[in-house]
Every structure is written in structure tokens, then in C-alpha cells.
Amino acid sequence: LIDEIHLLHDERGSVLETKVARTIRRMERTSEDVRLVGPFGILQHQDVATFPRVDESKGLLYFDATYRPCGVQQQFVGITEK
């Protein structure tokens, strides 16, 4: 289970990216089946599925807003001073 998978696109995501890459490499070397689970609600599901080489036709589950018990609102606040 990869919590905070959206951090892959963040400057702090290098450690997480390394761990996922090592897991993928191990799966390829050993032919071991491993299920990577990365819940997220911020990024496009296709973007997140690209890095761990998910087959979108069978390995990507997408739950749209109808599965949420309440709506999600995003608000961006610009800060101009340090």
C-alpha cells in the first residue's frame, strides 16, 4: 500500500519513487506477482498509473465522485510575500 502516492510528482517524491522502482524491478526479475495499491484523489488516474506500468484495461480501478459520501472542494490561495 503506497500512501501519499501523489508525492511522486513532488520534489520530495524521490524516495518514494526509488522504493516503487525497486519493487517493480524485483517483480520483473522474479516474476513474482505483487499488487501495488496507491489510493489518491488529487492527480489524474492515468498519470499515476504510468510510472508503475499499470495496465489500465485490467489493473487500474477508478472511483469517481459518485463513490464519495460528500463532495470535495479545492481552493487555491496565492501568497506573494515571503
C-alpha positions in Angstrom: 0.0 0.0 0.0 1.6 3.3 -1.1 0.1 6.1 0.9 0.6 9.6 -0.5 1.4 8.3 -4.0 0.7 11.8 -5.4 4.1 12.8 -3.9 5.7 11.1 -6.9 5.2 14.4 -8.7 6.7 16.4 -5.8 10.2 17.4 -5.1 10.2 15.1 -2.1 8.9 12.1 -4.1 12.4 10.7 -5.0 12.5 8.3 -2.0 9.0 7.0 -2.8 9.9 6.7 -6.5 13.0 4.7 -5.6 11.0 2.3 -3.5 8.4 1.8 -6.2 11.1 1.4 -8.9 12.8 -1.3 -6.8 9.6 -3.1 -6.3 8.9 -3.1 -10.0 12.4 -4.3 -10.8 12.1 -7.1 -8.3 8.7 -8.2 -9.8 10.3 -8.3 -13.2 13.4 -10.3 -12.1 11.5 -12.9 -10.0 8.2 -12.9 -12.0 6.6 -12.6 -8.6 3.1 -11.1 -8.6 2.8 -8.1 -6.3 -0.2 -5.8 -6.1 0.7 -2.2 -5.8 -2.2 -0.2 -4.2 -1.9 3.6 -4.3 -5.1 5.4 -3.3 -5.1 9.1 -4.3 -7.6 11.8 -5.0 -5.5 14.7 -6.4 -3.9 13.6 -9.7 -5.4 12.2 -12.8 -5.5 8.4 -12.5 -3.8 7.9 -15.9 -0.8 10.0 -14.7 -0.3 7.9 -11.6 -0.7 4.6 -13.4 2.0 5.3 -15.9 5.0 5.1 -13.6 4.3 1.7 -12.0 3.4 0.3 -15.5 -0.3 -0.4 -14.7 -2.3 -1.9 -17.5 -5.3 0.5 -17.5 -7.6 -2.1 -19.1 -7.4 -4.5 -16.2 -5.2 -3.2 -13.3 -6.5 0.4 -12.8 -9.6 0.9 -10.7 -11.1 4.4 -10.8 -13.8 5.5 -8.4 -15.4 8.8 -9.5 -17.2 11.3 -7.3 -20.3 9.2 -7.1 -18.4 7.0 -4.6 -17.7 9.8 -2.2 -20.0 10.3 0.7 -19.6 14.1 0.4 -18.2 16.5 -2.2 -14.6 17.7 -2.4 -13.8 21.3 -2.9 -10.4 22.7 -3.9 -9.3 26.2 -3.2 -6.0 27.8 -4.2 -4.6 30.7 -2.3 -1.7 32.7 -3.8 0.9 34.0 -1.5 3.1 36.8 -2.8 5.2 37.6 0.3 7.9 35.5 1.9 
